[in-house]
Amino acid sequence: MVIKIPHVVLEGEIKTREIKTQDIFKEIEPLFIKEENLLIRSTNSFLSLDESTILIEILVIEKNIKNQFFAIVNQREDGVVVRIHPMVEVEKTNGVKKSLAEIGKQVLTKFKGTKVGKTNLSEFL
């Protein structure tokens, strides 16, 4: 059984190198979502020294299941990808998927001309 890593690729004007990862870093706001049986909170965000990657520390508590992980935001040839950091093992619950989609929605909102490309998070966007 293959488990796909939750991700969203953002395309459009964000694909150009005119919008840098550093610009995205400045615009991402902390997450705080509280619903019945769900809490999503981002605490710290980090920009890599070469300014190519953003790490966002996220806590998701869903039906008493606690997940802490880093979301990674980085530019690739096909656009900007938001996903779980590959070195972290995390249960891919709906809350975890929603947290990644919420980061993607922030980028979509703040950078006009950006659209959703490849994703397996459509139901959360």
Buried (B, 14 or more C-beta within 10 A) or exposed (E): EEEEEBBBBBBBBBBEEEBEBEEBBEEBEEBEBEEEEBBBBBEEBEBBEEEEBBBBBBBBBBEEEEBEBBBBBBBEEEBBBBBBBEEEEBEBBBBBBBBBBBBBBBBBEBBEEBEBBEBBBEEBB
